[in-house]
C-alpha cells in the first residue's frame, strides 16, 4: 500500500510553517503600524474637535434659548415690577413655570433663577425667596460687582437652600431687562456632572482617552478607566484643544499608543526570532510526522487483515478515510442494535401491561416480568390499579408545545415511579391514553393499611407535580388484589371512580371504596325536584333557587356518574324549556344558548359539581330576570300612567324623588326608574326638570314674582340652583329671559 497518508500528514503540519511565515509578516505590519499611528493621531484630533465643538454649541444654544424665552415672554419683565407682582401673584407662578420648562428642555441645565434688585428677592423654579435665605447669595453679590462680565464662571459649588446637597456647576448671568438692564439678573447653572457624562458618551475609553483641565491646569475629570495609572502607563497625550467659552483644555491620546513605540523598538528582535523559528519548524515537522504515523500504520494492518477474512476487494483508498469509514460502520451498527433492543423492550413491556390491565390469559408471567425488568422485589404484594389523569387537559395542551408535553409526560412517569420507590412501594406506569396514565402499585403483604399507604403516595405525587410542573393530576385508585390475573377488576373499579369526577368534586385522590351502591339511588326524586323547580320558576318568588340547591345536593349525596348528572340536568332544562316556550320564543332561545349546550356536552369544562352548579345558577338567574321583566311588563302601563299623572300634579314639591314614588306606589326606586325610561324614553329627573322649567317660564313671563320666589314655587330650595338649571335647559338666565320677554312654550309632554 502506498504511503499516501504519510505525505498527507507531512503536509498537514505545514500550518506550523505558515505560522512561522506569519511572524515574518508581522515584521511588515510593524512598518505599516507607523503609518497607522499617524493616521490615528489625526483621527483623534478630529474626534476631540467634535467633542469640543459639540460642548461649545450646546452651551451657546442653552444661552440663546434662555435669552430668547426671556425676551419673548413679557412675564419676565412684569416680574421685575414689584408693585405689579404684588397685585398679580400669577406672574410669579408663570415665570417659575417657564423656568421649570427651560430646565427640563436640556439635560445640561441644572437650574435657572432670577434676582430682582429692587426688593432683593430671588425667583427659582420652586418659588420666590429672600436673598438672605438663598444659599447662592455670595455668587449674586459677586455678579453685581462685575455686571459687564459675559463669560462662564469656573466650576463652583451650588445649592438653593442650606440643607440642599451641593452640586458642581458652571454659571453665567445676564442683566435684566435685556440686554443691559439694571433691574435684575438671570443666572444659568450648567451641571458639570451632565457635561462629563455627555463627554464620556462621545469618547470610547477602550480606544482613546480624554482629560479635561481648567485654566490653571488642574484636572477636572478624565475618561480613563478607574484603575488607570499615570499618563505613560495608560497612553500619552497627542492632542490639546482649548474651549475658549469655559477656559477648559481638552487633552486626548490613544489608550494603547505605547504599543506602537514598543513594536518599533523590538522590530529587529522579531527578525532574528523569525529566522530561528523557520528552521526549528521545519525540523519539528519532519520529526513529528514520522512519530505520529506509526499508530496509523498499525491500525491499517488490522483493518487489512479483517477485510482479507471477509474476502473484501483490494484496499487502494486513503488510509484515514478507510479508518473513518470502518469506525463509522461499527458505531452505526452498535447504535442500531441498542435502539432496536430498547424499542423491543418498551413495546413488550407496554403490551404486557395492557394484557394485565384487560385481564388476558397470561402464561409464565413471573418470567416475563423479570425479563422486562418490572418484577416486584417484594413477595406476594397487594396490588392496586391507579388511573392518573391530567386535569384540564385542554389547558395543558394550549399552555405547552407538543415537545414540552412529551417531556413533561416522560418526567411525570419517572417522578411517580421514583416517589413510589422512596415509599417502599412497587410501581409500574404506562400511558394508556393521551391524557391518562395507568399505574400498577404494589404494597408489601405485611402492610396493615395498604390503601391508606397508596393514597399517601398519590397525595405526595400530586403536591410535587403541582409545585414543580405547573399542572394538576387526578388519582383514581381501584380495589386491592393479590393476584396479577385479577388486575382487570381493580382497573375497572378505578375506571368507575373516574366516571364520578363531578360528584366527588375537587378531590384529587379518589378510591373505589368511597362510591355508594347504585341501588341506593332513587331516580324519581330527581324528576319531582325538577318539576317543583319549574313550578316555583312560574311563581316569581325566587324559591326555584332552593329547588336547584336540593337537586345538586341530592346528586352529590348519591354520587352520580358524570353522564347521569348531565342526563338529570338535561331533563330539568327540557322541562323548563317546555314551560318557557309557551310564553316567549325569546325566553326559550335564551335558555338554549350555546353556553349551556357546551356545559351539557360530555367534554364540558366544569371541574366539579360546584363549578357546574355555579354555571347553571348564573344562567338560570339571567333567564329568571328576563322572565320576571316579561311578566311584569303586562301590568306596568296602567301604573306608569298613574305615576305620570302624580308627577304632573306634584312636580313643585321639592321632596319629589324616586324614593317618594317608591313609597307612594309600593315599588322599588330602581323599578320605577326602569318603567319611566321604558315608557317615555326619558329619565325621571329630566321629566321633572322639564315640567319645572315650563312652569318657571310661565311665571317669569306673566308675573312680577322675584326669581327667589319663583324658584321656591317650582321646587328648588334656592335661586342659585334654579338659575343654573334654567340656563342649562332654556339657554339664558331667568333674568335675561324676563328682560327679553320670551313667551313660554305651552306644549306639555
Phi and psi in degrees as a GROMACS rama.xvg file:
@    title "Ramachandran Plot"
@    xaxis  label "Phi"
@    yaxis  label "Psi"
@TYPE xy
-69.343  147.587  UNK-2
-88.6415  54.0795  UNK-3
-68.953  -29.7446  UNK-4
-70.7473  -30.7926  UNK-5
-61.3474  -43.6946  UNK-6
-65.9951  -35.6197  UNK-7
-67.0793  -40.6527  UNK-8
-62.9819  -40.0632  UNK-9
-60.0694  -42.351  UNK-10
-71.9343  -28.8116  UNK-11
-67.1874  -22.276  UNK-12
-87.3203  -0.381366  UNK-13
-67.8728  -16.7456  UNK-14
-55.5328  -30.7493  UNK-15
-62.5661  -39.3216  UNK-16
-66.2486  -36.8753  UNK-17
-68.1887  -32.087  UNK-18
-62.6399  -40.1445  UNK-19
-60.3559  -41.4373  UNK-20
-64.8075  -30.9084  UNK-21
-63.6046  -33.654  UNK-22
-61.7208  -42.1243  UNK-23
-66.357  -36.782  UNK-24
-64.9075  -32.9796  UNK-25
-61.9508  -33.2127  UNK-26
-61.7869  -39.847  UNK-27
-65.2377  -35.1296  UNK-28
-64.7306  -32.6452  UNK-29
-59.9879  -40.0495  UNK-30
-64.3722  -42.9433  UNK-31
-67.5317  -30.8241  UNK-32
-62.8016  -30.4329  UNK-33
-62.7645  -42.3433  UNK-34
-63.9164  -41.0966  UNK-35
-62.4347  -36.1036  UNK-36
-62.2438  -44.5519  UNK-37
-63.0734  -40.2757  UNK-38
-66.9778  -34.4134  UNK-39
-65.31  -41.6066  UNK-40
-60.8863  -40.3017  UNK-41
-64.8693  -42.8596  UNK-42
-65.0003  -37.6486  UNK-43
-63.9155  -37.2161  UNK-44
-62.105  -42.5109  UNK-45
-63.8375  -42.822  UNK-46
-63.2241  -44.1081  UNK-47
-65.7144  -40.3119  UNK-48
-58.1796  -38.9045  UNK-49
-65.8791  -42.5183  UNK-50
-62.4437  -47.7964  UNK-51
-62.8781  -44.2023  UNK-52
-63.3171  -39.7706  UNK-53
-64.0515  -43.9042  UNK-54
-65.752  -42.181  UNK-55
-62.2952  -44.3937  UNK-56
-66.8839  -32.5618  UNK-57
-66.399  -43.461  UNK-58
-66.9904  -43.1027  UNK-59
-64.4612  -36.993  UNK-60
-65.4901  -39.6415  UNK-61
-63.148  -46.2238  UNK-62
-60.4635  -44.5295  UNK-63
-64.3747  -42.2939  UNK-64
-63.8596  -42.3725  UNK-65
-65.6389  -46.0062  UNK-66
-66.312  -35.7517  UNK-67
-64.6034  -41.6094  UNK-68
-65.056  -40.6587  UNK-69
-65.8634  -39.7955  UNK-70
-71.157  -36.2477  UNK-71
-78.4657  -37.362  UNK-72
-88.9489  107.085  UNK-73
-67.9228  -11.7831  UNK-74
-64.0725  -30.5905  UNK-75
-64.7559  -41.9397  UNK-76
-67.4562  -36.4786  UNK-77
-65.373  -33.7846  UNK-78
-64.1718  -32.2308  UNK-79
-70.136  -13.9156  UNK-80
-91.0639  105.413  UNK-81
-62.2284  -44.6668  UNK-82
-62.4087  -38.8275  UNK-83
-68.3247  -40.4898  UNK-84
-69.7275  -29.7305  UNK-85
-67.8927  -32.2531  UNK-86
-79.2507  -31.5342  UNK-87
-131.515  96.4951  UNK-88
-70.7189  -13.1538  UNK-89
-64.4726  -24.7046  UNK-90
-61.6934  -44.9572  UNK-91
-62.9203  -41.9833  UNK-92
-63.7498  -42.3467  UNK-93
-65.7557  -42.9521  UNK-94
-67.0836  -42.1796  UNK-95
-61.6995  -39.7664  UNK-96
-63.8406  -39.6425  UNK-97
-63.8927  -38.8032  UNK-98
-62.3233  -41.1296  UNK-99
-63.1182  -40.7982  UNK-100
-65.3952  -38.8557  UNK-101
-63.8843  -41.6868  UNK-102
-64.697  -39.9978  UNK-103
-73.627  -18.0868  UNK-104
-74.5671  -19.7344  UNK-105
-141.867  130.095  UNK-106
-69.446  -17.5195  UNK-107
-77.6635  -22.983  UNK-108
-76.894  124.804  UNK-109
-87.7599  -47.9926  UNK-110
-163.513  161.135  UNK-111
-139.225  134.389  UNK-112
-141.305  160.708  UNK-113
-120.494  129.386  UNK-114
-104.15  123.648  UNK-115
-99.1038  116.068  UNK-116
-69.9694  -32.1969  UNK-117
-60.2175  -47.256  UNK-118
-117.079  12.173  UNK-119
54.7656  49.4556  UNK-120
-119.131  152.341  UNK-121
-117.909  130.875  UNK-122
-107.805  115.592  UNK-123
-107.117  179.686  UNK-124
-67.719  -12.5532  UNK-125
-92.4132  -19.4463  UNK-126
144.813  -171.378  UNK-127
-97.3321  128.76  UNK-128
-135.173  157.437  UNK-129
-72.3215  148.415  UNK-130
-65.7813  -25.6689  UNK-131
-65.8559  -29.3072  UNK-132
-93.3065  -3.73633  UNK-133
-87.6253  124.427  UNK-134
-68.2421  -22.4895  UNK-135
-94.9881  27.5274  UNK-136
-61.2918  -38.897  UNK-137
-62.9129  -37.708  UNK-138
-65.2862  -37.6742  UNK-139
-64.6069  -42.1163  UNK-140
-62.0475  -42.0481  UNK-141
-66.1816  -37.9262  UNK-142
-64.9501  -36.6146  UNK-143
-67.2989  -26.1319  UNK-144
-75.1651  -39.6782  UNK-145
-112.536  69.3953  UNK-146
-70.6415  -23.699  UNK-147
-88.7545  -0.791528  UNK-148
-70.382  133.339  UNK-149
-119.798  0.490282  UNK-150
-94.089  171.82  UNK-151
-81.5955  149.001  UNK-152
-78.13  162.643  UNK-153
-64.5731  171.626  UNK-154
-64.3248  131.975  UNK-155
-141.217  166.632  UNK-156
-91.0479  138.027  UNK-157
-137.568  140.856  UNK-158
-156.703  148.877  UNK-159
-80.3346  -40.9534  UNK-160
-126.376  164.587  UNK-161
-62.9416  -30.3429  UNK-162
-89.568  -7.94514  UNK-163
-72.2353  153.07  UNK-164
-76.431  136.768  UNK-165
-70.678  143.367  UNK-166
-125.766  143.566  UNK-167
-84.2057  122.233  UNK-168
-137.825  161.803  UNK-169
-116.691  141.241  UNK-170
-130.214  155.886  UNK-171
-142.321  158.28  UNK-172
-135.564  151.595  UNK-173
-129.822  142.952  UNK-174
-79.0783  145.688  UNK-175
-117.58  146.378  UNK-176
-68.5614  154.65  UNK-177
-64.0661  147.237  UNK-178
-95.0267  -21.0236  UNK-179
-131.008  39.1055  UNK-180
-72.4233  165.408  UNK-181
-122.725  16.6689  UNK-182
-89.5408  -17.836  UNK-183
-176.325  -178.883  UNK-184
-132.037  141.855  UNK-185
-108.796  121.361  UNK-186
-110.965  126.137  UNK-187
-110.64  124.001  UNK-188
-110.265  124.371  UNK-189
-102.159  129.831  UNK-190
-73.0106  116.618  UNK-191
-65.2494  -35.0123  UNK-192
-64.7809  -38.1832  UNK-193
-66.5429  -37.4175  UNK-194
-63.7277  -41.6279  UNK-195
-62.614  -43.7425  UNK-196
-64.6803  -35.8365  UNK-197
-64.2759  -42.9977  UNK-198
-66.9091  -40.6351  UNK-199
-63.1042  -35.518  UNK-200
-67.7181  -20.6809  UNK-201
-100.657  7.24903  UNK-202
-132.754  132.778  UNK-203
-97.8592  110.231  UNK-204
-72.3587  -9.31106  UNK-205
-78.2148  -24.4278  UNK-206
-105.466  -44.2436  UNK-207
-140.585  171.915  UNK-208
-132.32  163.391  UNK-209
-144.403  117.522  UNK-210
-102.773  134.939  UNK-211
-114.813  123.928  UNK-212
-122.991  152.224  UNK-213
-82.9467  -172.627  UNK-214
-64.5544  -26.5076  UNK-215
-86.0718  -0.862497  UNK-216
89.7511  4.0513  UNK-217
-76.4464  135.151  UNK-218
-70.0726  121.299  UNK-219
-85.0841  -51.8837  UNK-220
-164.499  165.104  UNK-221
-142.316  150.067  UNK-222
-90.1203  5.99557  UNK-223
-65.923  157.851  UNK-224
-65.119  159.02  UNK-225
-61.8474  -32.8887  UNK-226
-94.409  17.7881  UNK-227
-69.578  144.807  UNK-228
-94.0776  -140.296  UNK-229
-74.0474  172.885  UNK-230
-60.3745  -39.7426  UNK-231
-73.9183  -11.9822  UNK-232
-94.563  -23.4196  UNK-233
-107.667  -15.7741  UNK-234
137.664  143.79  UNK-235
-93.69  155.522  UNK-236
-75.6094  131.344  UNK-237
-118.061  -16.4317  UNK-238
-140.969  143.442  UNK-239
-134.634  127.123  UNK-240
-134.43  136.192  UNK-241
-104.44  133.421  UNK-242
-94.4271  102.122  UNK-243
-60.8663  -30.5937  UNK-244
-62.0378  -40.1631  UNK-245
-107.74  -14.0452  UNK-246
78.4315  15.4029  UNK-247
-87.6172  149.74  UNK-248
-113.169  128.467  UNK-249
-104.623  116.473  UNK-250
-109.194  124.616  UNK-251
-127.685  158.599  UNK-252
-165.503  174.747  UNK-253
-90.1986  127.921  UNK-254
-60.61  -35.0116  UNK-255
-109.625  31.6919  UNK-256
-63.4268  -28.024  UNK-257
-68.4903  -15.4968  UNK-258
-63.7674  -37.881  UNK-259
-63.8844  -40.1718  UNK-260
-66.1137  -42.5212  UNK-261
-62.997  -41.4436  UNK-262
-64.3576  -39.1667  UNK-263
-64.9002  -37.5654  UNK-264
-68.2962  -33.9946  UNK-265
-104.141  14.9699  UNK-266
-60.4844  -38.3076  UNK-267
-71.4885  -31.8725  UNK-268
-63.4623  -37.6269  UNK-269
-64.9178  -32.0464  UNK-270
-62.7857  -45.0127  UNK-271
-65.8449  -45.983  UNK-272
-61.1064  -37.0144  UNK-273
-63.2438  -43.8497  UNK-274
-64.6655  -44.3694  UNK-275
-63.4279  -40.0644  UNK-276
-64.6118  -39.1126  UNK-277
-60.5903  -45.3418  UNK-278
-64.7472  -46.8058  UNK-279
-64.6772  -35.951  UNK-280
-64.9981  -42.1924  UNK-281
-63.0019  -42.7464  UNK-282
-63.5648  -43.067  UNK-283
-68.1387  -35.739  UNK-284
-61.548  -46.6254  UNK-285
-64.6825  -42.8674  UNK-286
-65.1969  -49.3081  UNK-287
-69.8853  -28.3036  UNK-288
-67.9021  -42.876  UNK-289
-63.736  -42.5432  UNK-290
-68.2279  -39.6741  UNK-291
-78.9997  -14.477  UNK-292
-79.7286  -21.4441  UNK-293
-60.7052  -49.1455  UNK-294
-60.4092  -35.1279  UNK-295
-67.3401  -37.2096  UNK-296
-64.183  -42.6902  UNK-297
-61.9584  -44.2105  UNK-298
-63.9746  -40.1891  UNK-299
-65.9591  -33.8746  UNK-300
-62.7701  -41.964  UNK-301
-66.1748  -40.9024  UNK-302
-65.3625  -37.8685  UNK-303
-64.0015  -41.4932  UNK-304
-65.6192  -36.9341  UNK-305
-64.7382  -43.6361  UNK-306
-69.1897  -30.5254  UNK-307
-65.6331  -38.3242  UNK-308
-67.5009  -29.7532  UNK-309
-92.494  10.1071  UNK-310
55.0798  39.8526  UNK-311
-77.4442  157.444  UNK-312
-66.1045  167.195  UNK-313
-61.0118  143.285  UNK-314
-97.3412  103.793  UNK-315
-118.498  12.3763  UNK-316
-87.8808  177.93  UNK-317
-63.7162  137.546  UNK-318
-61.35  -48.0663  UNK-319
-67.0886  -36.5441  UNK-320
-64.0796  -38.3815  UNK-321
-67.25  -41.4261  UNK-322
-63.1674  -44.3951  UNK-323
-62.3006  -41.5851  UNK-324
-65.3027  -41.4053  UNK-325
-63.6295  -46.5805  UNK-326
-64.2011  -39.6454  UNK-327
-62.9596  -39.54  UNK-328
-64.4676  -42.6937  UNK-329
-64.1515  -43.8597  UNK-330
-65.0565  -42.0939  UNK-331
-64.4883  -41.9246  UNK-332
-64.2255  -40.1638  UNK-333
-66.5152  -41.7735  UNK-334
-66.3853  -41.2901  UNK-335
-63.4705  -40.2345  UNK-336
-66.4201  -43.4804  UNK-337
-64.5072  -42.1154  UNK-338
-63.8964  -41.6591  UNK-339
-64.6841  -41.0348  UNK-340
-63.6671  -42.7292  UNK-341
-66.1761  -43.0711  UNK-342
-64.2892  -41.6856  UNK-343
-62.0793  -39.44  UNK-344
-65.6938  -44.0402  UNK-345
-65.622  -42.2758  UNK-346
-64.5973  -44.621  UNK-347
-63.6221  -41.5432  UNK-348
-64.6208  -43.7379  UNK-349
-66.4492  -38.9986  UNK-350
-64.2806  -42.2681  UNK-351
-63.9659  -38.6915  UNK-352
-60.4308  -45.312  UNK-353
-63.912  -39.864  UNK-354
-61.8254  -43.146  UNK-355
-65.9067  -42.1649  UNK-356
-64.1342  -38.8373  UNK-357
-92.8854  2.2684  UNK-358
75.115  29.4072  UNK-359
-68.8399  155.055  UNK-360
-69.4193  124.357  UNK-361
-113.996  131.77  UNK-362
-116.539  143.827  UNK-363
49.7488  49.4935  UNK-364
-63.8926  -46.486  UNK-365
-59.5403  -41.7924  UNK-366
-64.368  -41.46  UNK-367
-68.2278  -38.4312  UNK-368
-63.1208  -42.1521  UNK-369
-67.0972  -39.6007  UNK-370
-64.9149  -37.2192  UNK-371
-87.1772  -1.67429  UNK-372
76.0803  25.2817  UNK-373
-122.501  19.0555  UNK-374
-78.509  134.738  UNK-375
-68.6508  145.767  UNK-376
-77.0494  -21.7121  UNK-377
-88.5918  156.754  UNK-378
-93.5418  136.32  UNK-379
46.3258  60.8334  UNK-380
-74.6344  157.72  UNK-381
-86.0781  121.798  UNK-382
-110.046  145.287  UNK-383
-142.845  141.445  UNK-384
-91.8012  130.854  UNK-385
-121.616  125.508  UNK-386
-97.7974  123.671  UNK-387
-112.529  120.282  UNK-388
-119.205  138.517  UNK-389
-78.3763  117.917  UNK-390
-70.8359  148.807  UNK-391
49.5367  56.6876  UNK-392
-63.6266  -27.7237  UNK-393
-62.1181  -43.6392  UNK-394
-65.7982  -36.8578  UNK-395
-60.7588  -42.3922  UNK-396
-70.8018  -35.9441  UNK-397
-76.4475  -25.3261  UNK-398
-80.3931  -39.4196  UNK-399
-113.684  146.878  UNK-400
-71.4257  167.842  UNK-401
-60.5168  -38.5553  UNK-402
-65.2714  -43.1027  UNK-403
-65.963  -35.4421  UNK-404
-62.6582  -44.996  UNK-405
-63.3925  -39.9155  UNK-406
-65.0109  -43.2915  UNK-407
-66.9929  -38.1178  UNK-408
-65.9258  -41.4407  UNK-409
-62.0625  -43.4505  UNK-410
-64.5493  -39.6212  UNK-411
-61.903  -43.0904  UNK-412
-59.6855  -47.6505  UNK-413
-68.9918  -37.4724  UNK-414
-64.2868  -46.8771  UNK-415
-64.5743  -39.0512  UNK-416
-66.9309  -39.0255  UNK-417
-68.2497  -38.9616  UNK-418
-62.8019  -39.3211  UNK-419
-64.0665  -41.9886  UNK-420
-63.1699  -38.3505  UNK-421
-64.8952  -28.5964  UNK-422
-86.4038  4.32013  UNK-423
74.3315  28.5605  UNK-424
-115.42  160.671  UNK-425
-94.5313  137.953  UNK-426
-145.551  130.452  UNK-427
-130.623  116.685  UNK-428
-120.83  137.531  UNK-429
-143.962  145.182  UNK-430
-79.5944  122.531  UNK-431
-104.158  -10.7794  UNK-432
-155.594  174.04  UNK-433
-61.5672  -38.9902  UNK-434
-111.985  9.90981  UNK-435
-133.525  138.135  UNK-436
-122.563  138.698  UNK-437
-102.087  142.162  UNK-438
-134.681  134.147  UNK-439
-103.844  112.748  UNK-440
-109.197  132.274  UNK-441
-120.916  138.167  UNK-442
-123.29  145.991  UNK-443
-55.2189  143.175  UNK-444
-64.6837  -20.9648  UNK-445
-81.8302  -8.29662  UNK-446
-74.9418  130.971  UNK-447
-77.0022  -36.869  UNK-448
-124.199  77.9922  UNK-449
-65.2165  -44.7654  UNK-450
-62.7915  -39.4204  UNK-451
-63.6639  -38.7925  UNK-452
-65.8761  -42.0339  UNK-453
-65.6701  -38.8847  UNK-454
-64.0919  -39.3823  UNK-455
-63.3508  -40.417  UNK-456
-62.1582  -42.8595  UNK-457
-64.0619  -37.2151  UNK-458
-66.1269  -40.1993  UNK-459
-66.0984  -40.7231  UNK-460
-62.9774  -41.2244  UNK-461
-62.5152  -46.7269  UNK-462
-62.4367  -41.554  UNK-463
-64.3243  -43.4928  UNK-464
-66.5574  -43.2712  UNK-465
-63.4338  -34.5445  UNK-466
-77.9417  -37.6336  UNK-467
-108.233  -29.533  UNK-468
-107.298  -4.34845  UNK-469
65.6083  31.6498  UNK-470
-149.862  167.236  UNK-471
-115.749  156.369  UNK-472
-121.262  156.457  UNK-473
-120.546  124.269  UNK-474
-107.268  125.85  UNK-475
-118.202  115.77  UNK-476
-103.77  125.361  UNK-477
-84.0478  -175.889  UNK-478
-77.1158  160.789  UNK-479
-78.2871  141.386  UNK-480
-134.987  153.616  UNK-481
-111.263  -1.97408  UNK-482
-126.778  132.649  UNK-483
-59.4568  -30.3237  UNK-484
-67.0243  -19.4101  UNK-485
-103.806  14.6617  UNK-486
-66.2295  -18.471  UNK-487
-62.2159  -37.5224  UNK-488
-65.3703  -41.3276  UNK-489
-65.828  -37.2363  UNK-490
-65.2257  -43.8065  UNK-491
-63.1537  -38.3559  UNK-492
-64.6312  -41.9803  UNK-493
-65.2453  -39.6169  UNK-494
-64.1505  -36.9049  UNK-495
-65.2977  -39.103  UNK-496
-61.7251  -38.1981  UNK-497
-63.8676  -24.9924  UNK-498
-78.6276  -0.452265  UNK-499
-115.992  31.3933  UNK-500
-60.9738  -42.2042  UNK-501
-67.3046  -42.0807  UNK-502
-68.383  -39.8516  UNK-503
-78.9283  -6.38713  UNK-504
75.0227  -141.131  UNK-505
-81.7662  0.964433  UNK-506
-59.4244  129.777  UNK-507
-89.4387  -14.0371  UNK-508
-129.228  119.433  UNK-509
-127.216  138.136  UNK-510
-115.671  142.28  UNK-511
-61.776  -28.5651  UNK-512
-69.1954  -16.0185  UNK-513
-79.2412  -11.6682  UNK-514
-78.9957  139.339  UNK-515
-77.7679  168.064  UNK-516
-73.8145  141.407  UNK-517
-65.7552  -23.3681  UNK-518
-70.9316  -17.869  UNK-519
-78.7561  -6.82783  UNK-520
-88.4726  133.932  UNK-521
-116.051  102.604  UNK-522
-69.2464  -27.4769  UNK-523
-65.8793  -24.9178  UNK-524
-64.8466  -35.4241  UNK-525
-67.6773  -35.6392  UNK-526
-66.1059  -43.3684  UNK-527
-64.499  -43.5698  UNK-528
-65.0254  -40.786  UNK-529
-64.1805  -41.3118  UNK-530
-64.4276  -40.9328  UNK-531
-66.2871  -35.9984  UNK-532
-62.0144  -44.6453  UNK-533
-63.7772  -38.6135  UNK-534
-63.2204  -46.1942  UNK-535
-67.7472  -29.7281  UNK-536
-60.3591  -36.5702  UNK-537
-73.0086  -26.0109  UNK-538
-77.95  -12.4267  UNK-539
60.7905  30.3673  UNK-540
-112.762  3.16787  UNK-541
79.6831  2.61408  UNK-542
-71.2654  -11.424  UNK-543
-63.2508  -24.7816  UNK-544
-65.5044  -38.5421  UNK-545
-63.9155  -38.3967  UNK-546
-64.2816  -39.4488  UNK-547
-62.8118  -41.7579  UNK-548
-61.3397  -43.7432  UNK-549
-63.2138  -38.7677  UNK-550
-62.7697  -46.8803  UNK-551
-70.6273  -35.133  UNK-552
-64.1068  -39.2822  UNK-553
-66.792  -40.3121  UNK-554
-65.833  -37.914  UNK-555
-68.2883  -39.6422  UNK-556
-64.5423  -41.6409  UNK-557
-79.6647  -9.6063  UNK-558
52.6556  56.5717  UNK-559
-68.4703  156.047  UNK-560
-68.3697  158.637  UNK-561
-58.119  -40.6194  UNK-562
-64.6674  -41.0667  UNK-563
-67.5254  -36.9368  UNK-564
-60.9191  -44.9642  UNK-565
-66.8235  -32.5052  UNK-566
-66.015  -44.1726  UNK-567
-62.5935  -45.0896  UNK-568
-66.9401  -35.2134  UNK-569
-64.8408  -39.5597  UNK-570
-63.3446  -44.6126  UNK-571
-61.4738  -43.0247  UNK-572
-67.3042  -35.8851  UNK-573
-65.3081  -41.9017  UNK-574
-64.0957  -41.649  UNK-575
-68.9648  -37.0472  UNK-576
-64.548  -38.6134  UNK-577
-62.2919  -38.451  UNK-578
-67.8632  -43.4936  UNK-579
-76.2589  -26.6791  UNK-580
-64.462  -28.0313  UNK-581
-76.8457  -15.3404  UNK-582
-96.788  -47.5291  UNK-583
-158.492  134.278  UNK-584
-67.5121  -31.8695  UNK-585
-65.2553  -42.6714  UNK-586
-62.8928  -42.5845  UNK-587
-65.6785  -41.0309  UNK-588
-65.574  -36.624  UNK-589
-68.1356  -34.993  UNK-590
-66.0207  -36.0548  UNK-591
-99.5568  36.0589  UNK-592
-73.0492  163.817  UNK-593
-60.12  -24.955  UNK-594
-61.813  -44.698  UNK-595
-73.0351  -31.9539  UNK-596
-61.2663  -39.3989  UNK-597
-64.4153  -40.9672  UNK-598
-67.3775  -31.7608  UNK-599
-81.0463  -13.4528  UNK-600
-67.5323  151.622  UNK-601
-64.5614  -21.5004  UNK-602
-101.594  27.7021  UNK-603
-59.6446  157.429  UNK-604
-89.2767  -1.63439  UNK-605
-64.7607  128.06  UNK-606
-89.5616  -17.8411  UNK-607
-152.949  171.659  UNK-608
-65.2582  -33.4956  UNK-609
-65.0914  -41.5156  UNK-610
-62.6297  -42.5151  UNK-611
-64.6468  -40.0555  UNK-612
-64.5754  -42.739  UNK-613
-61.3858  -38.8962  UNK-614
-66.3728  -44.5041  UNK-615
-66.74  -40.8317  UNK-616
-60.6722  -42.2726  UNK-617
-63.6568  -44.3441  UNK-618
-70.7546  -44.9125  UNK-619
-68.719  -30.1285  UNK-620
-62.9699  -40.9563  UNK-621
-65.1872  -42.5913  UNK-622
-63.913  -39.6354  UNK-623
-64.2984  -39.4486  UNK-624
-61.9712  -43.8087  UNK-625
-66.0576  -35.7405  UNK-626
-65.3671  -42.5146  UNK-627
-64.648  -45.151  UNK-628
-61.1152  -39.8324  UNK-629
-65.7882  -39.133  UNK-630
-71.1001  -38.7815  UNK-631
-78.6859  -20.3621  UNK-632
-61.4831  -30.5165  UNK-633
-64.4826  -27.4226  UNK-634
-113.366  2.78939  UNK-635
-84.5104  -17.1617  UNK-636
-66.9005  -43.4502  UNK-637
-62.6905  -40.439  UNK-638
-66.2827  -41.7892  UNK-639
-67.5605  -29.0564  UNK-640
-65.6841  -42.9711  UNK-641
-63.6416  -40.6042  UNK-642
-63.5113  -41.9406  UNK-643
-64.3005  -43.8293  UNK-644
-63.8101  -38.9199  UNK-645
-66.0902  -39.2101  UNK-646
-66.3761  -41.4349  UNK-647
-65.6285  -27.8096  UNK-648
-85.2158  -23.5669  UNK-649
-125.839  21.1086  UNK-650
-66.7436  -18.7219  UNK-651
-77.6334  -7.9519  UNK-652
-77.0802  118.814  UNK-653
-66.4717  -18.0005  UNK-654
-89.035  1.51743  UNK-655
-68.0707  121.921  UNK-656
-154.326  176.411  UNK-657
-62.4658  -35.2051  UNK-658
-64.9432  -39.9235  UNK-659
-62.5393  -46.1119  UNK-660
-63.6127  -36.6079  UNK-661
-61.3165  -44.9651  UNK-662
-69.782  -32.4425  UNK-663
-74.9576  -40.3389  UNK-664
-109.495  5.39874  UNK-665
60.1313  45.511  UNK-666
-133.097  163.31  UNK-667
-74.7466  148.293  UNK-668
-57.4639  -38.6513  UNK-669
-64.8246  -40.1014  UNK-670
-70.1901  -36.6293  UNK-671
-63.0801  -43.0951  UNK-672
-62.7865  -39.9936  UNK-673
-63.278  -45.1024  UNK-674
-63.1854  -43.9888  UNK-675
-62.0805  -45.956  UNK-676
-64.4479  -40.9636  UNK-677
-68.3042  -37.5929  UNK-678
-79.6358  -43.6312  UNK-679
-110.735  -2.38659  UNK-680
52.451  38.0288  UNK-681
-146.937  137.899  UNK-682
-69.3073  153.304  UNK-683
-58.316  -44.6589  UNK-684
-64.7681  -42.4352  UNK-685
-63.9645  -35.4949  UNK-686
-65.3619  -45.3206  UNK-687
-64.0287  -43.6986  UNK-688
-60.0888  -39.8796  UNK-689
-64.0602  -43.8466  UNK-690
-63.0156  -43.208  UNK-691
-66.5601  -39.1406  UNK-692
-68.9379  -34.7637  UNK-693
-63.4757  -43.0196  UNK-694
-66.5926  -38.7432  UNK-695
-66.1698  -39.4897  UNK-696
-61.6269  -40.2155  UNK-697
-64.6076  -44.8217  UNK-698
-67.1004  -38.3394  UNK-699
-66.113  -36.3602  UNK-700
-83.6799  -30.2476  UNK-701
-110.258  -9.82225  UNK-702
-129.211  169.619  UNK-703
-108.292  21.438  UNK-704
-62.44  146.921  UNK-705
-68.613  158.925  UNK-706
-63.4279  -33.8943  UNK-707
-63.5347  -44.6856  UNK-708
-65.8492  -39.7413  UNK-709
-64.6839  -40.8348  UNK-710
-62.5331  -35.9428  UNK-711
-69.9592  -38.0335  UNK-712
-68.4364  -28.0894  UNK-713
-98.1757  9.56064  UNK-714
102.193  16.0641  UNK-715
-109.811  140.248  UNK-716
-74.2696  -28.0287  UNK-717
-145.18  161.669  UNK-718
-75.0363  -21.3309  UNK-719
-66.7216  -49.8569  UNK-720
-61.8813  -42.5048  UNK-721
-60.3328  -45.4348  UNK-722
-62.9499  -40.465  UNK-723
-64.4563  -43.4441  UNK-724
-68.3666  -40.3088  UNK-725
-61.1879  -45.2188  UNK-726
-66.4173  -37.3705  UNK-727
-65.1418  -36.0851  UNK-728
-86.3044  -48.1262  UNK-729
-86.8897  -33.5723  UNK-730
108.77  -15.3758  UNK-731
-134.331  164.797  UNK-732
-75.3385  161.434  UNK-733
-57.4974  -39.2424  UNK-734
-64.2751  -44.1579  UNK-735
-63.7936  -37.346  UNK-736
-60.7926  -43.7358  UNK-737
-68.9271  -39.1196  UNK-738
-66.7773  -36.2628  UNK-739
-77.1019  -9.66025  UNK-740
57.9204  42.666  UNK-741
-74.7641  134.188  UNK-742
-85.7096  136.445  UNK-743
-72.3549  153.925  UNK-744
-79.2748  127.294  UNK-745
-85.4285  -7.26736  UNK-746
-69.2677  134.408  UNK-747
-125.452  132.163  UNK-748
